[in-house]
Amino acid sequence: MTFSSVVGRFRILALAEAISWAGLLLGMFFKYVVVQNEIGVKVFGPIHGLIFVGYVLVTLMAVAPLKWDARTTVLALFASIPPFGTVIFERWASKTGRLSEPAAEQL
């Protein structure tokens, strides 16, 4: 994976969004169940928020180069809401060819 391509950026942000969700869920578990300490939420909340915004922006920037239709775009955006949805979408999009690198245009 490389950050220099549309697909690479999308895959990196999809994975990062899922990892930040895991951190936030772990922080909430410790805050509400184990020790009633909110440090995990204070750390992972802003991190997850920043990565979430990045994922949405990268998704919107991927629509034209990857020639996604409205359905695929909505699914990609919706995938950011449930925990780990971005990874599930990324795997589905890879299997169905929706994350294929765009062919270089001929001059």
Summary of the structure (lengths in Angstrom):
residues: 107
radius of gyration: 15.9
end to end distance: 27.5
largest distance: 62.5
contacts: 295
relative contact order: 0.17
helix: 72%
strand: 0%
